[in-house]
Amino acid sequence: MTPWADTVRLITVTVDGFKEQVPAGSNLTELIHRQHAQHKDLLVELGGHFVSPGDYDGTVLKDGDRVELIHPAFGG
């Protein structure tokens, strides 16, 4: 149970294949921070579509959204 469950309406999103409850009105920036996924090379996919980092703040999550947080592996 999350600490805000009694005071805030929660929605369910799927993050990297796992169901997560987040406060309604959360955006991608907030989700990334909650997941401790901040990284300069992070790629974010929402509903199968790439989201530009400049759009994270303005992208509000909806109940049932599917988010993939992708950490590319560089090298060879």
mmCIF file of the N, C-alpha and C atoms, coordinates in Angstrom:
data_MODEL
# 
_entry.id   MODEL 
# 
loop_
_atom_site.group_PDB 
_atom_site.id 
_atom_site.type_symbol 
_atom_site.label_atom_id 
_atom_site.label_alt_id 
_atom_site.label_comp_id 
_atom_site.label_asym_id 
_atom_site.label_entity_id 
_atom_site.label_seq_id 
_atom_site.pdbx_PDB_ins_code 
_atom_site.Cartn_x 
_atom_site.Cartn_y 
_atom_site.Cartn_z 
_atom_site.occupancy 
_atom_site.B_iso_or_equiv 
_atom_site.pdbx_formal_charge 
_atom_site.auth_seq_id 
_atom_site.auth_comp_id 
_atom_site.auth_asym_id 
_atom_site.auth_atom_id 
_atom_site.pdbx_PDB_model_num 
ATOM 1   N N  . MET A 1 1  ? 0.853  -1.179 0.000   1.00 0.00 ? 1  MET A N  1 
ATOM 2   C CA . MET A 1 1  ? 0.000  0.000  0.000   1.00 0.00 ? 1  MET A CA 1 
ATOM 3   C C  . MET A 1 1  ? 0.896  1.238  0.000   1.00 0.00 ? 1  MET A C  1 
ATOM 4   N N  . THR A 1 2  ? 0.578  2.178  -0.828  1.00 0.00 ? 2  THR A N  1 
ATOM 5   C CA . THR A 1 2  ? 1.376  3.396  -0.920  1.00 0.00 ? 2  THR A CA 1 
ATOM 6   C C  . THR A 1 2  ? 0.959  4.384  0.162   1.00 0.00 ? 2  THR A C  1 
ATOM 7   N N  . PRO A 1 3  ? 1.880  5.255  0.612   1.00 0.00 ? 3  PRO A N  1 
ATOM 8   C CA . PRO A 1 3  ? 1.561  6.171  1.707   1.00 0.00 ? 3  PRO A CA 1 
ATOM 9   C C  . PRO A 1 3  ? 0.463  7.173  1.378   1.00 0.00 ? 3  PRO A C  1 
ATOM 10  N N  . TRP A 1 4  ? 0.225  7.459  0.117   1.00 0.00 ? 4  TRP A N  1 
ATOM 11  C CA . TRP A 1 4  ? -0.784 8.455  -0.247  1.00 0.00 ? 4  TRP A CA 1 
ATOM 12  C C  . TRP A 1 4  ? -2.138 7.821  -0.578  1.00 0.00 ? 4  TRP A C  1 
ATOM 13  N N  . ALA A 1 5  ? -2.262 6.516  -0.412  1.00 0.00 ? 5  ALA A N  1 
ATOM 14  C CA . ALA A 1 5  ? -3.463 5.799  -0.838  1.00 0.00 ? 5  ALA A CA 1 
ATOM 15  C C  . ALA A 1 5  ? -4.738 6.294  -0.159  1.00 0.00 ? 5  ALA A C  1 
ATOM 16  N N  . ASP A 1 6  ? -4.652 6.794  1.060   1.00 0.00 ? 6  ASP A N  1 
ATOM 17  C CA . ASP A 1 6  ? -5.853 7.224  1.773   1.00 0.00 ? 6  ASP A CA 1 
ATOM 18  C C  . ASP A 1 6  ? -6.273 8.647  1.440   1.00 0.00 ? 6  ASP A C  1 
ATOM 19  N N  . THR A 1 7  ? -5.408 9.435  0.812   1.00 0.00 ? 7  THR A N  1 
ATOM 20  C CA . THR A 1 7  ? -5.709 10.847 0.611   1.00 0.00 ? 7  THR A CA 1 
ATOM 21  C C  . THR A 1 7  ? -5.828 11.268 -0.843  1.00 0.00 ? 7  THR A C  1 
ATOM 22  N N  . VAL A 1 8  ? -5.367 10.445 -1.761  1.00 0.00 ? 8  VAL A N  1 
ATOM 23  C CA . VAL A 1 8  ? -5.306 10.818 -3.171  1.00 0.00 ? 8  VAL A CA 1 
ATOM 24  C C  . VAL A 1 8  ? -5.933 9.714  -4.013  1.00 0.00 ? 8  VAL A C  1 
ATOM 25  N N  . ARG A 1 9  ? -6.662 10.108 -5.057  1.00 0.00 ? 9  ARG A N  1 
ATOM 26  C CA . ARG A 1 9  ? -7.201 9.112  -5.985  1.00 0.00 ? 9  ARG A CA 1 
ATOM 27  C C  . ARG A 1 9  ? -6.045 8.509  -6.771  1.00 0.00 ? 9  ARG A C  1 
ATOM 28  N N  . LEU A 1 10 ? -6.012 7.201  -6.839  1.00 0.00 ? 10 LEU A N  1 
ATOM 29  C CA . LEU A 1 10 ? -4.934 6.508  -7.539  1.00 0.00 ? 10 LEU A CA 1 
ATOM 30  C C  . LEU A 1 10 ? -5.427 5.946  -8.866  1.00 0.00 ? 10 LEU A C  1 
ATOM 31  N N  . ILE A 1 11 ? -4.507 5.867  -9.816  1.00 0.00 ? 11 ILE A N  1 
ATOM 32  C CA . ILE A 1 11 ? -4.768 5.188  -11.076 1.00 0.00 ? 11 ILE A CA 1 
ATOM 33  C C  . ILE A 1 11 ? -3.745 4.074  -11.203 1.00 0.00 ? 11 ILE A C  1 
ATOM 34  N N  . THR A 1 12 ? -4.019 3.123  -12.076 1.00 0.00 ? 12 THR A N  1 
ATOM 35  C CA . THR A 1 12 ? -3.097 2.017  -12.299 1.00 0.00 ? 12 THR A CA 1 
ATOM 36  C C  . THR A 1 12 ? -2.494 2.135  -13.685 1.00 0.00 ? 12 THR A C  1 
ATOM 37  N N  . VAL A 1 13 ? -1.164 2.109  -13.726 1.00 0.00 ? 13 VAL A N  1 
ATOM 38  C CA . VAL A 1 13 ? -0.434 2.105  -14.988 1.00 0.00 ? 13 VAL A CA 1 
ATOM 39  C C  . VAL A 1 13 ? 0.489  0.889  -14.972 1.00 0.00 ? 13 VAL A C  1 
ATOM 40  N N  . THR A 1 14 ? 0.899  0.457  -16.137 1.00 0.00 ? 14 THR A N  1 
ATOM 41  C CA . THR A 1 14 ? 1.846  -0.648 -16.243 1.00 0.00 ? 14 THR A CA 1 
ATOM 42  C C  . THR A 1 14 ? 3.195  -0.061 -16.618 1.00 0.00 ? 14 THR A C  1 
ATOM 43  N N  . VAL A 1 15 ? 4.189  -0.324 -15.766 1.00 0.00 ? 15 VAL A N  1 
ATOM 44  C CA . VAL A 1 15 ? 5.540  0.189  -15.978 1.00 0.00 ? 15 VAL A CA 1 
ATOM 45  C C  . VAL A 1 15 ? 6.472  -0.999 -16.139 1.00 0.00 ? 15 VAL A C  1 
ATOM 46  N N  . ASP A 1 16 ? 7.068  -1.108 -17.309 1.00 0.00 ? 16 ASP A N  1 
ATOM 47  C CA . ASP A 1 16 ? 7.976  -2.216 -17.609 1.00 0.00 ? 16 ASP A CA 1 
ATOM 48  C C  . ASP A 1 16 ? 7.341  -3.571 -17.296 1.00 0.00 ? 16 ASP A C  1 
ATOM 49  N N  . GLY A 1 17 ? 6.046  -3.690 -17.598 1.00 0.00 ? 17 GLY A N  1 
ATOM 50  C CA . GLY A 1 17 ? 5.339  -4.945 -17.427 1.00 0.00 ? 17 GLY A CA 1 
ATOM 51  C C  . GLY A 1 17 ? 4.728  -5.169 -16.054 1.00 0.00 ? 17 GLY A C  1 
ATOM 52  N N  . PHE A 1 18 ? 4.926  -4.249 -15.123 1.00 0.00 ? 18 PHE A N  1 
ATOM 53  C CA . PHE A 1 18 ? 4.405  -4.399 -13.763 1.00 0.00 ? 18 PHE A CA 1 
ATOM 54  C C  . PHE A 1 18 ? 3.365  -3.328 -13.472 1.00 0.00 ? 18 PHE A C  1 
ATOM 55  N N  . LYS A 1 19 ? 2.266  -3.727 -12.854 1.00 0.00 ? 19 LYS A N  1 
ATOM 56  C CA . LYS A 1 19 ? 1.211  -2.782 -12.473 1.00 0.00 ? 19 LYS A CA 1 
ATOM 57  C C  . LYS A 1 19 ? 1.716  -1.901 -11.329 1.00 0.00 ? 19 LYS A C  1 
ATOM 58  N N  . GLU A 1 20 ? 1.490  -0.606 -11.455 1.00 0.00 ? 20 GLU A N  1 
ATOM 59  C CA . GLU A 1 20 ? 1.874  0.359  -10.426 1.00 0.00 ? 20 GLU A CA 1 
ATOM 60  C C  . GLU A 1 20 ? 0.701  1.287  -10.188 1.00 0.00 ? 20 GLU A C  1 
ATOM 61  N N  . GLN A 1 21 ? 0.494  1.672  -8.951  1.00 0.00 ? 21 GLN A N  1 
ATOM 62  C CA . GLN A 1 21 ? -0.510 2.681  -8.653  1.00 0.00 ? 21 GLN A CA 1 
ATOM 63  C C  . GLN A 1 21 ? 0.196  4.006  -8.428  1.00 0.00 ? 21 GLN A C  1 
ATOM 64  N N  . VAL A 1 22 ? -0.305 5.042  -9.089  1.00 0.00 ? 22 VAL A N  1 
ATOM 65  C CA . VAL A 1 22 ? 0.252  6.389  -8.969  1.00 0.00 ? 22 VAL A CA 1 
ATOM 66  C C  . VAL A 1 22 ? -0.904 7.360  -8.752  1.00 0.00 ? 22 VAL A C  1 
ATOM 67  N N  . PRO A 1 23 ? -0.624 8.498  -8.146  1.00 0.00 ? 23 PRO A N  1 
ATOM 68  C CA . PRO A 1 23 ? -1.689 9.488  -7.969  1.00 0.00 ? 23 PRO A CA 1 
ATOM 69  C C  . PRO A 1 23 ? -2.215 9.973  -9.318  1.00 0.00 ? 23 PRO A C  1 
ATOM 70  N N  . ALA A 1 24 ? -3.531 10.118 -9.418  1.00 0.00 ? 24 ALA A N  1 
ATOM 71  C CA . ALA A 1 24 ? -4.137 10.677 -10.632 1.00 0.00 ? 24 ALA A CA 1 
ATOM 72  C C  . ALA A 1 24 ? -3.516 12.048 -10.873 1.00 0.00 ? 24 ALA A C  1 
ATOM 73  N N  . GLY A 1 25 ? -3.246 12.358 -12.130 1.00 0.00 ? 25 GLY A N  1 
ATOM 74  C CA . GLY A 1 25 ? -2.639 13.634 -12.490 1.00 0.00 ? 25 GLY A CA 1 
ATOM 75  C C  . GLY A 1 25 ? -1.125 13.587 -12.562 1.00 0.00 ? 25 GLY A C  1 
ATOM 76  N N  . SER A 1 26 ? -0.521 12.425 -12.250 1.00 0.00 ? 26 SER A N  1 
ATOM 77  C CA . SER A 1 26 ? 0.936  12.291 -12.332 1.00 0.00 ? 26 SER A CA 1 
ATOM 78  C C  . SER A 1 26 ? 1.391  12.404 -13.781 1.00 0.00 ? 26 SER A C  1 
ATOM 79  N N  . ASN A 1 27 ? 2.565  12.996 -13.969 1.00 0.00 ? 27 ASN A N  1 
ATOM 80  C CA . ASN A 1 27 ? 3.131  13.074 -15.320 1.00 0.00 ? 27 ASN A CA 1 
ATOM 81  C C  . ASN A 1 27 ? 4.332  12.136 -15.421 1.00 0.00 ? 27 ASN A C  1 
ATOM 82  N N  . LEU A 1 28 ? 4.908  12.056 -16.619 1.00 0.00 ? 28 LEU A N  1 
ATOM 83  C CA . LEU A 1 28 ? 6.037  11.141 -16.832 1.00 0.00 ? 28 LEU A CA 1 
ATOM 84  C C  . LEU A 1 28 ? 7.250  11.506 -15.981 1.00 0.00 ? 28 LEU A C  1 
ATOM 85  N N  . THR A 1 29 ? 7.511  12.788 -15.789 1.00 0.00 ? 29 THR A N  1 
ATOM 86  C CA . THR A 1 29 ? 8.647  13.196 -14.956 1.00 0.00 ? 29 THR A CA 1 
ATOM 87  C C  . THR A 1 29 ? 8.495  12.637 -13.547 1.00 0.00 ? 29 THR A C  1 
ATOM 88  N N  . GLU A 1 30 ? 7.300  12.751 -12.991 1.00 0.00 ? 30 GLU A N  1 
ATOM 89  C CA . GLU A 1 30 ? 7.051  12.246 -11.641 1.00 0.00 ? 30 GLU A CA 1 
ATOM 90  C C  . GLU A 1 30 ? 7.197  10.731 -11.580 1.00 0.00 ? 30 GLU A C  1 
ATOM 91  N N  . LEU A 1 31 ? 6.708  10.041 -12.594 1.00 0.00 ? 31 LEU A N  1 
ATOM 92  C CA . LEU A 1 31 ? 6.830  8.588  -12.637 1.00 0.00 ? 31 LEU A CA 1 
ATOM 93  C C  . LEU A 1 31 ? 8.303  8.174  -12.708 1.00 0.00 ? 31 LEU A C  1 
ATOM 94  N N  . ILE A 1 32 ? 9.070  8.833  -13.542 1.00 0.00 ? 32 ILE A N  1 
ATOM 95  C CA . ILE A 1 32 ? 10.499 8.521  -13.684 1.00 0.00 ? 32 ILE A CA 1 
ATOM 96  C C  . ILE A 1 32 ? 11.209 8.699  -12.349 1.00 0.00 ? 32 ILE A C  1 
ATOM 97  N N  . HIS A 1 33 ? 10.914 9.775  -11.634 1.00 0.00 ? 33 HIS A N  1 
ATOM 98  C CA . HIS A 1 33 ? 11.523 10.000 -10.318 1.00 0.00 ? 33 HIS A CA 1 
ATOM 99  C C  . HIS A 1 33 ? 11.089 8.922  -9.332  1.00 0.00 ? 33 HIS A C  1 
ATOM 100 N N  . ARG A 1 34 ? 9.817  8.560  -9.346  1.00 0.00 ? 34 ARG A N  1 
ATOM 101 C CA . ARG A 1 34 ? 9.298  7.524  -8.446  1.00 0.00 ? 34 ARG A CA 1 
ATOM 102 C C  . ARG A 1 34 ? 9.977  6.179  -8.704  1.00 0.00 ? 34 ARG A C  1 
ATOM 103 N N  . GLN A 1 35 ? 10.314 5.939  -9.956  1.00 0.00 ? 35 GLN A N  1 
ATOM 104 C CA . GLN A 1 35 ? 10.945 4.662  -10.333 1.00 0.00 ? 35 GLN A CA 1 
ATOM 105 C C  . GLN A 1 35 ? 12.471 4.709  -10.173 1.00 0.00 ? 35 GLN A C  1 
ATOM 106 N N  . HIS A 1 36 ? 13.007 5.846  -9.755  1.00 0.00 ? 36 HIS A N  1 
ATOM 107 C CA . HIS A 1 36 ? 14.460 6.037  -9.624  1.00 0.00 ? 36 HIS A CA 1 
ATOM 108 C C  . HIS A 1 36 ? 15.157 5.695  -10.944 1.00 0.00 ? 36 HIS A C  1 
ATOM 109 N N  . ALA A 1 37 ? 14.568 6.166  -12.030 1.00 0.00 ? 37 ALA A N  1 
ATOM 110 C CA . ALA A 1 37 ? 15.060 5.811  -13.365 1.00 0.00 ? 37 ALA A CA 1 
ATOM 111 C C  . ALA A 1 37 ? 15.744 6.974  -14.077 1.00 0.00 ? 37 ALA A C  1 
ATOM 112 N N  . GLN A 1 38 ? 16.044 8.057  -13.351 1.00 0.00 ? 38 GLN A N  1 
ATOM 113 C CA . GLN A 1 38 ? 16.660 9.209  -14.004 1.00 0.00 ? 38 GLN A CA 1 
ATOM 114 C C  . GLN A 1 38 ? 18.023 8.804  -14.579 1.00 0.00 ? 38 GLN A C  1 
ATOM 115 N N  . HIS A 1 39 ? 18.203 9.056  -15.835 1.00 0.00 ? 39 HIS A N  1 
ATOM 116 C CA . HIS A 1 39 ? 19.476 8.796  -16.505 1.00 0.00 ? 39 HIS A CA 1 
ATOM 117 C C  . HIS A 1 39 ? 19.482 9.599  -17.793 1.00 0.00 ? 39 HIS A C  1 
ATOM 118 N N  . LYS A 1 40 ? 20.608 10.151 -18.146 1.00 0.00 ? 40 LYS A N  1 
ATOM 119 C CA . LYS A 1 40 ? 20.671 11.037 -19.314 1.00 0.00 ? 40 LYS A CA 1 
ATOM 120 C C  . LYS A 1 40 ? 20.314 10.330 -20.618 1.00 0.00 ? 40 LYS A C  1 
ATOM 121 N N  . ASP A 1 41 ? 20.488 9.019  -20.689 1.00 0.00 ? 41 ASP A N  1 
ATOM 122 C CA . ASP A 1 41 ? 20.199 8.279  -21.925 1.00 0.00 ? 41 ASP A CA 1 
ATOM 123 C C  . ASP A 1 41 ? 18.858 7.531  -21.877 1.00 0.00 ? 41 ASP A C  1 
ATOM 124 N N  . LEU A 1 42 ? 18.050 7.768  -20.840 1.00 0.00 ? 42 LEU A N  1 
ATOM 125 C CA . LEU A 1 42 ? 16.772 7.079  -20.697 1.00 0.00 ? 42 LEU A CA 1 
ATOM 126 C C  . LEU A 1 42 ? 15.867 7.362  -21.895 1.00 0.00 ? 42 LEU A C  1 
ATOM 127 N N  . LEU A 1 43 ? 15.232 6.317  -22.389 1.00 0.00 ? 43 LEU A N  1 
ATOM 128 C CA . LEU A 1 43 ? 14.208 6.442  -23.426 1.00 0.00 ? 43 LEU A CA 1 
ATOM 129 C C  . LEU A 1 43 ? 12.885 6.036  -22.807 1.00 0.00 ? 43 LEU A C  1 
ATOM 130 N N  . VAL A 1 44 ? 11.827 6.765  -23.137 1.00 0.00 ? 44 VAL A N  1 
ATOM 131 C CA . VAL A 1 44 ? 10.510 6.464  -22.581 1.00 0.00 ? 44 VAL A CA 1 
ATOM 132 C C  . VAL A 1 44 ? 9.533  6.211  -23.714 1.00 0.00 ? 44 VAL A C  1 
ATOM 133 N N  . GLU A 1 45 ? 8.797  5.120  -23.558 1.00 0.00 ? 45 GLU A N  1 
ATOM 134 C CA . GLU A 1 45 ? 7.763  4.748  -24.518 1.00 0.00 ? 45 GLU A CA 1 
ATOM 135 C C  . GLU A 1 45 ? 6.435  4.728  -23.766 1.00 0.00 ? 45 GLU A C  1 
ATOM 136 N N  . LEU A 1 46 ? 5.445  5.377  -24.324 1.00 0.00 ? 46 LEU A N  1 
ATOM 137 C CA . LEU A 1 46 ? 4.109  5.409  -23.730 1.00 0.00 ? 46 LEU A CA 1 
ATOM 138 C C  . LEU A 1 46 ? 3.127  4.890  -24.761 1.00 0.00 ? 46 LEU A C  1 
ATOM 139 N N  . GLY A 1 47 ? 2.493  3.784  -24.445 1.00 0.00 ? 47 GLY A N  1 
ATOM 140 C CA . GLY A 1 47 ? 1.531  3.197  -25.375 1.00 0.00 ? 47 GLY A CA 1 
ATOM 141 C C  . GLY A 1 47 ? 2.147  2.827  -26.708 1.00 0.00 ? 47 GLY A C  1 
ATOM 142 N N  . GLY A 1 48 ? 3.416  2.428  -26.681 1.00 0.00 ? 48 GLY A N  1 
ATOM 143 C CA . GLY A 1 48 ? 4.096  2.019  -27.906 1.00 0.00 ? 48 GLY A CA 1 
ATOM 144 C C  . GLY A 1 48 ? 4.706  3.140  -28.713 1.00 0.00 ? 48 GLY A C  1 
ATOM 145 N N  . HIS A 1 49 ? 4.676  4.372  -28.183 1.00 0.00 ? 49 HIS A N  1 
ATOM 146 C CA . HIS A 1 49 ? 5.218  5.526  -28.900 1.00 0.00 ? 49 HIS A CA 1 
ATOM 147 C C  . HIS A 1 49 ? 6.285  6.221  -28.072 1.00 0.00 ? 49 HIS A C  1 
ATOM 148 N N  . PHE A 1 50 ? 7.406  6.573  -28.725 1.00 0.00 ? 50 PHE A N  1 
ATOM 149 C CA . PHE A 1 50 ? 8.485  7.299  -28.071 1.00 0.00 ? 50 PHE A CA 1 
ATOM 150 C C  . PHE A 1 50 ? 7.982  8.654  -27.587 1.00 0.00 ? 50 PHE A C  1 
ATOM 151 N N  . VAL A 1 51 ? 8.409  9.048  -26.388 1.00 0.00 ? 51 VAL A N  1 
ATOM 152 C CA . VAL A 1 51 ? 8.084  10.366 -25.849 1.00 0.00 ? 51 VAL A CA 1 
ATOM 153 C C  . VAL A 1 51 ? 9.388  11.134 -25.689 1.00 0.00 ? 51 VAL A C  1 
ATOM 154 N N  . SER A 1 52 ? 9.458  12.313 -26.252 1.00 0.00 ? 52 SER A N  1 
ATOM 155 C CA . SER A 1 52 ? 10.634 13.166 -26.155 1.00 0.00 ? 52 SER A CA 1 
ATOM 156 C C  . SER A 1 52 ? 10.798 13.662 -24.719 1.00 0.00 ? 52 SER A C  1 
ATOM 157 N N  . PRO A 1 53 ? 12.035 13.734 -24.211 1.00 0.00 ? 53 PRO A N  1 
ATOM 158 C CA . PRO A 1 53 ? 12.244 14.223 -22.847 1.00 0.00 ? 53 PRO A CA 1 
ATOM 159 C C  . PRO A 1 53 ? 11.608 15.595 -22.585 1.00 0.00 ? 53 PRO A C  1 
ATOM 160 N N  . GLY A 1 54 ? 11.545 16.437 -23.580 1.00 0.00 ? 54 GLY A N  1 
ATOM 161 C CA . GLY A 1 54 ? 10.923 17.745 -23.414 1.00 0.00 ? 54 GLY A CA 1 
ATOM 162 C C  . GLY A 1 54 ? 9.424  17.682 -23.186 1.00 0.00 ? 54 GLY A C  1 
ATOM 163 N N  . ASP A 1 55 ? 8.832  16.514 -23.423 1.00 0.00 ? 55 ASP A N  1 
ATOM 164 C CA . ASP A 1 55 ? 7.387  16.341 -23.242 1.00 0.00 ? 55 ASP A CA 1 
ATOM 165 C C  . ASP A 1 55 ? 7.012  15.628 -21.948 1.00 0.00 ? 55 ASP A C  1 
ATOM 166 N N  . TYR A 1 56 ? 7.993  15.208 -21.143 1.00 0.00 ? 56 TYR A N  1 
ATOM 167 C CA . TYR A 1 56 ? 7.702  14.444 -19.934 1.00 0.00 ? 56 TYR A CA 1 
ATOM 168 C C  . TYR A 1 56 ? 6.792  15.210 -18.964 1.00 0.00 ? 56 TYR A C  1 
ATOM 169 N N  . ASP A 1 57 ? 7.112  16.488 -18.724 1.00 0.00 ? 57 ASP A N  1 
ATOM 170 C CA . ASP A 1 57 ? 6.320  17.272 -17.763 1.00 0.00 ? 57 ASP A CA 1 
ATOM 171 C C  . ASP A 1 57 ? 4.866  17.422 -18.201 1.00 0.00 ? 57 ASP A C  1 
ATOM 172 N N  . GLY A 1 58 ? 4.641  17.565 -19.494 1.00 0.00 ? 58 GLY A N  1 
ATOM 173 C CA . GLY A 1 58 ? 3.293  17.799 -20.001 1.00 0.00 ? 58 GLY A CA 1 
ATOM 174 C C  . GLY A 1 58 ? 2.521  16.540 -20.346 1.00 0.00 ? 58 GLY A C  1 
ATOM 175 N N  . THR A 1 59 ? 3.135  15.366 -20.148 1.00 0.00 ? 59 THR A N  1 
ATOM 176 C CA . THR A 1 59 ? 2.467  14.110 -20.465 1.00 0.00 ? 59 THR A CA 1 
ATOM 177 C C  . THR A 1 59 ? 1.875  13.517 -19.191 1.00 0.00 ? 59 THR A C  1 
ATOM 178 N N  . VAL A 1 60 ? 0.577  13.731 -19.017 1.00 0.00 ? 60 VAL A N  1 
ATOM 179 C CA . VAL A 1 60 ? -0.137 13.247 -17.832 1.00 0.00 ? 60 VAL A CA 1 
ATOM 180 C C  . VAL A 1 60 ? -0.582 11.813 -18.074 1.00 0.00 ? 60 VAL A C  1 
ATOM 181 N N  . LEU A 1 61 ? -0.309 10.966 -17.101 1.00 0.00 ? 61 LEU A N  1 
ATOM 182 C CA . LEU A 1 61 ? -0.667 9.558  -17.216 1.00 0.00 ? 61 LEU A CA 1 
ATOM 183 C C  . LEU A 1 61 ? -2.154 9.354  -17.010 1.00 0.00 ? 61 LEU A C  1 
ATOM 184 N N  . LYS A 1 62 ? -2.691 8.368  -17.743 1.00 0.00 ? 62 LYS A N  1 
ATOM 185 C CA . LYS A 1 62 ? -4.104 8.007  -17.621 1.00 0.00 ? 62 LYS A CA 1 
ATOM 186 C C  . LYS A 1 62 ? -4.191 6.569  -17.119 1.00 0.00 ? 62 LYS A C  1 
ATOM 187 N N  . ASP A 1 63 ? -5.287 6.267  -16.453 1.00 0.00 ? 63 ASP A N  1 
ATOM 188 C CA . ASP A 1 63 ? -5.515 4.920  -15.964 1.00 0.00 ? 63 ASP A CA 1 
ATOM 189 C C  . ASP A 1 63 ? -5.379 3.926  -17.118 1.00 0.00 ? 63 ASP A C  1 
ATOM 190 N N  . GLY A 1 64 ? -4.575 2.894  -16.919 1.00 0.00 ? 64 GLY A N  1 
ATOM 191 C CA . GLY A 1 64 ? -4.396 1.865  -17.936 1.00 0.00 ? 64 GLY A CA 1 
ATOM 192 C C  . GLY A 1 64 ? -3.226 2.092  -18.878 1.00 0.00 ? 64 GLY A C  1 
ATOM 193 N N  . ASP A 1 65 ? -2.535 3.243  -18.760 1.00 0.00 ? 65 ASP A N  1 
ATOM 194 C CA . ASP A 1 65 ? -1.384 3.503  -19.637 1.00 0.00 ? 65 ASP A CA 1 
ATOM 195 C C  . ASP A 1 65 ? -0.308 2.441  -19.442 1.00 0.00 ? 65 ASP A C  1 
ATOM 196 N N  . ARG A 1 66 ? 0.424  2.188  -20.537 1.00 0.00 ? 66 ARG A N  1 
ATOM 197 C CA . ARG A 1 66 ? 1.566  1.279  -20.518 1.00 0.00 ? 66 ARG A CA 1 
ATOM 198 C C  . ARG A 1 66 ? 2.820  2.094  -20.815 1.00 0.00 ? 66 ARG A C  1 
ATOM 199 N N  . VAL A 1 67 ? 3.778  2.040  -19.887 1.00 0.00 ? 67 VAL A N  1 
ATOM 200 C CA . VAL A 1 67 ? 5.012  2.822  -19.991 1.00 0.00 ? 67 VAL A CA 1 
ATOM 201 C C  . VAL A 1 67 ? 6.190  1.860  -19.966 1.00 0.00 ? 67 VAL A C  1 
ATOM 202 N N  . GLU A 1 68 ? 7.136  2.089  -20.866 1.00 0.00 ? 68 GLU A N  1 
ATOM 203 C CA . GLU A 1 68 ? 8.391  1.341  -20.855 1.00 0.00 ? 68 GLU A CA 1 
ATOM 204 C C  . GLU A 1 68 ? 9.513  2.352  -20.621 1.00 0.00 ? 68 GLU A C  1 
ATOM 205 N N  . LEU A 1 69 ? 10.349 2.077  -19.609 1.00 0.00 ? 69 LEU A N  1 
ATOM 206 C CA . LEU A 1 69 ? 11.516 2.902  -19.311 1.00 0.00 ? 69 LEU A CA 1 
ATOM 207 C C  . LEU A 1 69 ? 12.728 2.115  -19.808 1.00 0.00 ? 69 LEU A C  1 
ATOM 208 N N  . ILE A 1 70 ? 13.350 2.611  -20.850 1.00 0.00 ? 70 ILE A N  1 
ATOM 209 C CA . ILE A 1 70 ? 14.386 1.867  -21.551 1.00 0.00 ? 70 ILE A CA 1 
ATOM 210 C C  . ILE A 1 70 ? 15.744 2.512  -21.290 1.00 0.00 ? 70 ILE A C  1 
ATOM 211 N N  . HIS A 1 71 ? 16.659 1.704  -20.759 1.00 0.00 ? 71 HIS A N  1 
ATOM 212 C CA . HIS A 1 71 ? 18.034 2.153  -20.531 1.00 0.00 ? 71 HIS A CA 1 
ATOM 213 C C  . HIS A 1 71 ? 18.908 1.494  -21.599 1.00 0.00 ? 71 HIS A C  1 
ATOM 214 N N  . PRO A 1 72 ? 19.230 2.248  -22.654 1.00 0.00 ? 72 PRO A N  1 
ATOM 215 C CA . PRO A 1 72 ? 19.996 1.636  -23.738 1.00 0.00 ? 72 PRO A CA 1 
ATOM 216 C C  . PRO A 1 72 ? 21.404 1.239  -23.266 1.00 0.00 ? 72 PRO A C  1 
ATOM 217 N N  . ALA A 1 73 ? 21.861 0.126  -23.789 1.00 0.00 ? 73 ALA A N  1 
ATOM 218 C CA . ALA A 1 73 ? 23.212 -0.341 -23.507 1.00 0.00 ? 73 ALA A CA 1 
ATOM 219 C C  . ALA A 1 73 ? 24.085 -0.004 -24.710 1.00 0.00 ? 73 ALA A C  1 
ATOM 220 N N  . PHE A 1 74 ? 25.049 0.844  -24.478 1.00 0.00 ? 74 PHE A N  1 
ATOM 221 C CA . PHE A 1 74 ? 25.943 1.253  -25.565 1.00 0.00 ? 74 PHE A CA 1 
ATOM 222 C C  . PHE A 1 74 ? 27.253 0.479  -25.453 1.00 0.00 ? 74 PHE A C  1 
ATOM 223 N N  . GLY A 1 75 ? 27.904 0.333  -26.557 1.00 0.00 ? 75 GLY A N  1 
ATOM 224 C CA . GLY A 1 75 ? 29.188 -0.346 -26.556 1.00 0.00 ? 75 GLY A CA 1 
ATOM 225 C C  . GLY A 1 75 ? 29.242 -1.369 -27.672 1.00 0.00 ? 75 GLY A C  1 
ATOM 226 N N  . GLY A 1 76 ? 30.258 -2.145 -27.657 1.00 0.00 ? 76 GLY A N  1 
ATOM 227 C CA . GLY A 1 76 ? 30.324 -3.136 -28.713 1.00 0.00 ? 76 GLY A CA 1 
ATOM 228 C C  . GLY A 1 76 ? 31.452 -4.065 -28.578 1.00 0.00 ? 76 GLY A C  1 
# 
